[in-house]
Amino acid sequence: MGDTHEYGLDAPPRPTVYVNLFQRPHAAITVTMLSDADTRMVTSAARAVLQDLDPEIPARFRTLSQVYSASLGSRRFNVILIGFFAITALLLATAGVFGVTATDPLTFGSATLLLVGAALLACYIPARRATKVDPTVALRYE
């Protein structure tokens, strides 16, 4: 038997052992059918066969496209979420660039101060941490 992706298309295939159903009963089984006939006709015929065998069997039928779509559900959510944030960022950037002129000193000054402040903070925190270390301990460590 070849590798099967039972737990999603992006999950690696797991080792699986196939045994006779009556040797090792399981709570659920999967039957895969390949047919050129209409899906509704095959589904109704399979449902009738299952009802004849045991009316207590809770049958659920899905097409390959439904299984495929369900396996990509989490990726679809992530793409929609990223798209929402991208559109929001685009709208905010557009709104921010709209009231600014080419010679606006307040905007250029505040942007410069913000960048200089971030750079100073990025240098200050590691430098402060480094001043608390004893030089002899640091040299011995190296």
C-alpha positions as CSV (number, residue, x, y, z in Angstrom):
1,M,0.0,0.0,0.0
2,G,1.3,3.5,-0.8
3,D,1.6,6.4,1.6
4,T,-1.8,8.0,2.4
5,H,-2.4,11.4,3.9
6,E,-5.2,10.6,6.4
7,Y,-4.7,13.5,8.7
8,G,-4.5,16.4,6.1
9,L,-2.6,17.1,3.0
10,D,0.1,19.1,4.8
11,A,0.7,16.4,7.5
12,P,3.3,13.7,6.7
13,P,1.9,10.2,6.3
14,R,2.0,8.0,9.4
15,P,2.8,4.3,9.5
16,T,-0.5,2.4,9.2
17,V,-1.3,-1.3,9.6
18,Y,-4.3,-2.6,7.6
19,V,-6.0,-5.7,9.2
20,N,-9.2,-7.6,8.8
21,L,-12.1,-5.6,10.3
22,F,-13.3,-8.6,12.3
23,Q,-9.8,-9.2,13.8
24,R,-9.6,-5.8,15.2
25,P,-12.9,-3.9,15.3
26,H,-12.7,-0.2,15.3
27,A,-15.4,2.5,16.0
28,A,-15.3,3.8,12.5
29,I,-14.3,2.6,9.0
30,T,-13.7,4.4,5.8
31,V,-14.8,3.0,2.4
32,T,-13.5,4.7,-0.7
33,M,-15.5,4.2,-3.9
34,L,-14.4,5.2,-7.4
35,S,-17.2,5.5,-10.0
36,D,-18.0,7.2,-13.2
37,A,-21.7,7.4,-12.3
38,D,-23.5,10.3,-10.7
39,T,-22.4,10.9,-7.1
40,R,-26.0,11.1,-5.9
41,M,-26.8,7.7,-7.4
42,V,-23.8,6.0,-6.0
43,T,-24.4,7.6,-2.6
44,S,-28.1,6.5,-2.5
45,A,-27.2,3.0,-3.6
46,A,-24.4,2.7,-1.0
47,R,-26.8,4.1,1.7
48,A,-29.4,1.5,0.8
49,V,-26.8,-1.4,1.0
50,L,-25.7,-0.1,4.4
51,Q,-29.3,0.1,5.7
52,D,-29.9,-3.5,4.5
53,L,-26.8,-4.7,6.3
54,D,-27.3,-2.8,9.6
55,P,-29.8,0.1,10.1
56,E,-27.8,1.3,13.1
57,I,-24.8,2.3,11.1
58,P,-24.4,6.1,10.9
59,A,-23.3,6.6,7.4
60,R,-21.7,9.8,6.2
61,F,-20.8,10.3,2.6
62,R,-18.4,12.9,1.2
63,T,-17.0,13.6,-2.2
64,L,-13.2,13.9,-2.8
65,S,-13.6,17.7,-3.3
66,Q,-15.4,18.0,0.1
67,V,-12.6,16.0,1.8
68,Y,-9.9,18.1,0.1
69,S,-11.7,21.3,1.0
70,A,-12.0,20.3,4.7
71,S,-8.3,19.4,4.9
72,L,-7.4,22.9,3.8
73,G,-9.7,24.6,6.3
74,S,-7.0,25.9,8.6
75,R,-4.9,27.2,5.7
76,R,-7.9,29.0,4.2
77,F,-8.5,30.7,7.6
78,N,-4.9,31.9,7.8
79,V,-5.0,33.3,4.2
80,I,-8.2,35.1,4.9
81,L,-6.8,36.5,8.2
82,I,-3.5,37.7,6.5
83,G,-5.6,39.2,3.7
84,F,-7.7,41.1,6.2
85,F,-4.6,42.5,7.9
86,A,-3.0,43.4,4.6
87,I,-6.0,45.4,3.5
88,T,-6.2,47.1,6.9
89,A,-2.5,48.0,6.7
90,L,-3.0,49.4,3.2
91,L,-5.9,51.5,4.3
92,L,-3.9,52.9,7.3
93,A,-0.9,53.6,5.1
94,T,-3.1,55.4,2.5
95,A,-4.7,57.4,5.2
96,G,-1.4,58.3,6.8
97,V,0.2,59.5,3.5
98,F,-3.0,61.5,2.5
99,G,-2.7,64.6,5.0
100,V,1.3,64.8,4.6
101,T,2.9,67.4,2.2
102,A,6.4,67.2,0.6
103,T,7.7,69.9,3.1
104,D,5.9,69.0,6.3
105,P,8.5,69.6,9.1
106,L,6.4,68.1,11.9
107,T,6.0,64.7,10.2
108,F,9.7,64.5,9.1
109,G,10.9,65.6,12.6
110,S,8.6,63.2,14.5
111,A,9.6,60.3,12.1
112,T,13.3,61.1,12.7
113,L,12.9,61.3,16.4
114,L,11.0,58.0,16.4
115,L,13.8,56.2,14.5
116,V,16.6,57.7,16.6
117,G,14.7,56.8,19.8
118,A,14.3,53.2,18.6
119,A,18.0,53.0,17.7
120,L,19.1,54.4,21.0
121,L,16.8,52.0,22.9
122,A,18.1,49.0,20.9
123,C,21.7,50.0,21.8
124,Y,21.0,50.9,25.4
125,I,19.4,47.7,26.6
126,P,22.2,45.3,25.6
127,A,24.9,47.8,26.7
128,R,23.3,48.1,30.2
129,R,23.2,44.3,30.4
130,A,26.8,44.1,29.4
131,T,27.9,46.6,32.1
132,K,26.5,44.4,34.8
133,V,28.8,41.5,33.8
134,D,32.2,41.1,35.6
135,P,35.0,41.4,32.9
136,T,37.0,38.5,34.4
137,V,34.0,36.2,34.3
138,A,33.3,37.1,30.7
139,L,37.0,36.5,29.7
140,R,37.1,33.1,31.5
141,Y,33.9,32.1,29.7
142,E,35.4,32.8,26.3
